[in-house]
Amino acid sequence: MDVVDLLLHPVRIRVVHAFAGGRELTTAELGDQLPDVAKTTLYRHVGMLAGAGILEVVGEERVHGAVERTYRLDRSRTRISPEDAAAMSLDDHRHGFAAAMGALLADFSAYLDRPDADPTADSVGYVQVPIWLSKEEIARMVERLREVVVESAANEPADGRRLYLVSPILFPIDKGS
């Protein structure tokens, strides 16, 4: 299975998100992060991601006679290259978008189900803003957004920091000229 197929699945997207920010988790801890995913399903998807090198084993410990592994995300393997994206069919893009939206909805629902959820205090946002842009303007805007996201993505866990999920979505909504 190629990287595109591996990553564009709602459960696997959520697993990748759970490891964001340099987190190291056991499968049991991952299950606590994704309580709505059946354990057998979770183990199967973790196995697929580990087999592809997207998750790497960083520790093993014997627990109740079984070996419990601790995993870490290999972020370099979670990117769909521009070449792979260009090779995707329109149906592949449709499937990928649906998988991403399904994962986003599940992550957001899990957040709202937490007893400490406070969308206002947590600066939750999901606004959509139609913007008229030329090809040059969109390229400039995308580059500026990329710079901001890349700079913040390099942040390490620290006191006062909380892990946030940022999901930029961009596509034209008219036929264009």
Order of alpha helices (4+ residues) and beta strands (2+ residues): alpha-alpha-beta-alpha-alpha-beta-beta-alpha-alpha-alpha
